[in-house]
């Protein structure tokens, strides 16, 4: 039943909604839908948002085989290549005005990672060699411009000179390096290595996994640290529940794609511990809290956290079949999503966040630079493909 419901939701809600935001005149997809479902056709278009839309339609086509989905992916790809990409200095800009003119020229490693993620999936869907070459160009650029001896720097101007990391820092601090960027580089490099394995990418995957094990994962607290100084030292007591349940399954996926048993032996206890920790710390029987800073829990139920929790607990159950409570948790969270996060108004999809009791938080947009079809779309793909649930 769960698998059937999620497939129907993908095909009748998510896909039509995002198709409806296609900008036929200026390219890409409209960048803003407010809480009253008003589409702002002149809003800036975030390049992360466009990459995630490209990723969504490419994977939807690969899964469902509907040619209209490949057409949407091609539309997103052309906008990425022609408007988001800096042909002089390399890399993707942060955002574009509605008419295709650059709005914010800053470069973020996080942004480049999502472009790789999308381009690799688009290459798998379309067979377009140009997209694959562009993905590898971005991989080389990241490794040349965005690294130092301790890891990956986050923020740069358009010429890749380091700047303050204002877009990816939160909770009142400015971080030199972030777990979030490292996690999504892992995700992007995993996808690139899966569709077109090259030694250099495999070696960087191994380096990232080692760094997660040695610098990011806190074995005493069984969690990831979130924000770091330049030398990868944690600078805040913050437990991001959503990132940990997401990381648990993304790390497992990376280890599987990499195919190196030494990393399976090293990383599996970490992902098992993080999943267990999240289950007992953040899950209340129906949904997942957001995060805890210095022990104080933020009980907001955020859309992407619930989506990743469904996938993370399903993968946790697959990893440890004796943990039937993980399967039950995935099912319960899906029920919460259906009851409270899916917006049943016509021409909408999910609310961004709701209170613990499910009441929607007023004024939150349905689409903005970070609100996209990536997490909830991926939840649908992963559940539909899952071999641990029948229906």
MOKALIN-V348600 format. One record per helix or strand of 3 or more residues. SS is the DSSP state (alpha for helix, beta for strand). FROM is the first residue (numbers start at 1). LEN is the number of residues. Records with the same first field share a line. If there is no record, write none. Layout:
SS=FROM-LEN ; FROM-LEN
This chain:
alpha=2-18 ; 47-18 ; 67-18 ; 109-18 ; 129-17 ; 179-17 ; 199-18 ; 241-18 ; 261-21 ; 303-17 ; 324-18 ; 375-11
beta=102-3 ; 238-3 ; 291-3 ; 296-3
